Amino acid sequence: METKSQTRIKQVASDQVRPATPRQTVQVRFADGQIFEGPVGTPLEVFVRAAFPEESFSIMAALVNGKLCELTCPVTRDADVLPISMTDSDGMRIYRRSLSFLLVTAVHELYPEARIIIDHAVPLGGFFCQVEGREPFTAEEVALVERRMWEIVEEDAPISKERVTVTEAMTLFSEKGYSDKVRLLKDRRKDYLKLYTLHGVKDYFYGYMVPSTGYLRAFRLRHHPPGFILQYPSPRHTTALPAYRDYPKLTAAFREYGQWLKVMRVSSVASLNEAIETARIREVILVAEAFHEERIATIAHQIAERGGQVRLVLIAGPSGSGKTTFSKRLSVQLMAHGIRPVPLGLDDYFVDRDETPLDEQGQPDFEALEALDLSLFNEQLLALIAGQEVTLPRYNFKMGRREWGRALSISDEHVILVEGIHGLNPKLVPNVPPEQIYRIYVSALTQLNIDHHNRISTTDTRLLRRIVRDAAYRGYSAQETIKMWEKVRRAEWRNIFPFQENADAMFNSALVYELAVLKPFAEPLLRQVEPGTMEYVEVKRLLAFLDWFLPCGPDFVPDNSILREFIGGSILRDFSPT
């Protein structure tokens, strides 16, 4: 006998549910509440332009049901869509990548014998580029290339994508003389590759592209012998280029690293993979570490050469740079010169929590310069340098207030070492005589690239370092570290990068072999991130990036290496000069 409940369900079904034919349209729902409908297979770009007609050219891609998609992607089912603009890190990466392809295409059309090398990033938005296969471009030739790029932009030429076999791609790149791409592809685990085409020029790029050149509305080429700079906008100012400024010290650090790569015979990921396959990796690691030790020794020698005049060494750099290990290795080198280093913790000079300045979201901004008691810090520095005894503060992070710790006095043979993000900012120590200060900038200024057109971001290297370290020593998951990363980056742009050129010395903490060693540590952590989260988009990108590297075990990594700060096993972890 049929129950009342079954009778009610049948009645509801007959009233509300009826047979249907397959729907020929899809609906796209945007985060702001807009809903648009169109035929199945309509490109995502069409929906985006309908929803945001005034902003469409600033939107580079979109998250479709939580997955990052190109604007050329056909929409085949109903979807929730979140636009990705140039203000987002993924959007800016797509813009820069597409701009690089535009440059490669324009150069090919004007100077087919030239091969572009996208060498490294420059501060405030740009890539330093060089050519091989001919003499460096003159200023006039650079201007012609820029003019051709703008002509292609005005044309709004489509950028198409096709899937080819690895064998087909290797044949194509071999004919073009791209030996770096050919060598890299021989270790590719997938049997296919996706190539982009612009004006008949085919190339591989690690990541997505814009649908057409009309999206590339802000750039400039600047002659900068022996190459040139491709300037692009920043996420903070997407429609205008930042005022150009030269960074000679940072440029010198990149060029020094380029010379190191030549000595080690490792110019790309392909040559690193070959070193791992042929067991030459031990030599590469030893030489890379020797370059680090030589550079640290040189910095210590420069401090010692000042004959006791330097009393304060300030060490600054972005997150994941290896500042802690660097400062300890520098301490050892200073001791070899008869100089006694005294570490001083900048975090102990925080103001009480209720006096901490607030950020844009109304949260305590512990990375603001004003979060430090600069008056007390400078007063104690001057007292120590004058040979007086001071009672050092000790910050109670649990209670959020200052307590008092040990008494300290130093002699003429001592030098104070302070590590912190504000070390290059003159406002940190306005009362200490400049001749008594030596400033050092530490960062992983990677120059090893995937190939000539796909560079390795210094930011990606530091993020992977931090993911591995945070999991091992701080109890953070990869998802938590990635979630915090944008906030960390904003603080770096505000507090560190503007002051890079104030450094007396720069230390490039990048190690040519490190991503091969980090890979087996990072991949399991990244795979723990749940699909469907915002952080998973970044995880997929990082996993695809790491897939180009052959793994390398940590056995040959010295126990005092910068890398040991992140993967563990550092002999310096508990070391403190006495």
GILINTA-V328560 format. One line per field, one symbol per residue. phi: phi as a letter, one per 20 degrees, with the letter a starting at -180 (. if undefined). psi: psi as a letter, one per 20 degrees, with the letter a starting at -180 (. if undefined). burial: I if it has 24 or more other ideal C-beta (glycine too) atoms within 12 Angstrom, else O. A space follows every 10 residues. Layout:
BEGIN
phi: ???
psi: ???
burial: ???
END
This chain:
BEGIN
phi: .fffffffff ffffeddbfb egfeccddde feofcccbfg nfgggfffff ecfedgfeee abedlndfcf feffedbgbe ccfddffeff ffffffffff fgfgfffffe cfeededeeb edfmordecc ccnafgfeff ffffffffgf ffffflffdd cbdcffffff fffffeneff ffffffdfef ecbdddccln edbdcfpecf fbfffedbab dcfbgecbde ecfdfecedc efgfbecfff fffffffgff fffelcdbfg ffgffffeme fffffffgff ffffffffff ffffffmnff dcdddcrffm enfffgffff gfffffende fcfcefffdf fggfdffdef emegdfefgf fdefffffff fffffeneec effceeffem becddeebbc dfeecedcdr fegeegffcf eeggfedcdc ddbeefcfdf bgdceeffff ffffgfgfff ffddmeffff fffeffffff fffedcgfdg ffffbddeef cgefffffgf fegffffeff fnefffffff ffffffffef fcfegefffd fgfffdenne fegdebfd
psi: pprhghgggg ggghhhpqqr qppjrqpppq hjiqpqqrqp ipqhhggghh hmhijhiiph aqooljppqq iippoirqqp poqoaiiqgg ghggghghhg hgggggghhh miipppoofr qqqjnrppqr qrirqqqrhg hghgggghgh ghghhlpqor qqprqhgggh gghghijmhh hghgiijphq jrqoqqppki ppqppnrrrr hriiimjorq pppmpjbrpo qrrrhhniiq qqpppqmhgg ghgghghhhg hggilnirhg hghhhghjji hggggggghh gghggghggh hhghhjljhp ipoppqrrqj ikhghghhhh gghghijjpo qoppohhijq rqhiipqqah jjqpnijqhi iqnhggghgh ghgghjjqpq oqqopnhghk rqrqcqqpqr ahiqpppppr hjhiohigmi ipphijpopp ppqnmpiprg ahioqpphgg ghghghgggh hhiijqrhgg ghhighgggh hghhighijg iiqhqpoojq phihhhhhgh ghghghiipp qirhhhghgg ghghghhipq qprjhipqij qhhhhhirkp iigjppq.
burial: OOOOOOOOOO OOOOOOOOOO OOOOOIOIOI OOOOOIOIOO OIIIIIIIII IIOOOIIIII IIIIOOIIII IIIOIOOOII IIIIIIOIII IIIIIIIIII IIIIIIIIOI IOOIIIIIII IIIIIIIIII IIOOOOIOOO IIOOIIOIII OIIOOOIIII IOOIOIOOII OIIOOIOIII IIIIIOIIOO OOIIIIIIIO IIIIIIIIII IIIIIIIIII IIIIOOIIII IIIIIOOIOO IIOOOOIOII IOIIIIIIOI IOOIOIIIII IIIIIIOOOO IOOIIOIIIO IIIOIIIOII OIIIOOOOOI IIIIIIIIII IIIIIIIIII IIIIIOIOII IIIIIIIIII IOOOOIOOOO OOOOIIIIII IIIIOIIIOI IOIIIOOOOI OIIOIOOOOO OIOOOOOIOI OOOIIIIIII IIIIIOOIIO OIOOOIIIII IIIIIIIIII IIIIIIIIII IIIIIIIIII IIOOOOIIIO IIOIIIOIII IIIOIIIIII IIIIIIIIII IIIIIIIIIO IIIOIIOOIO OOOIIIIIII IIIIIIIIII IIOIOIIIOI IIIIIIIOOI OIOOOOIO
END
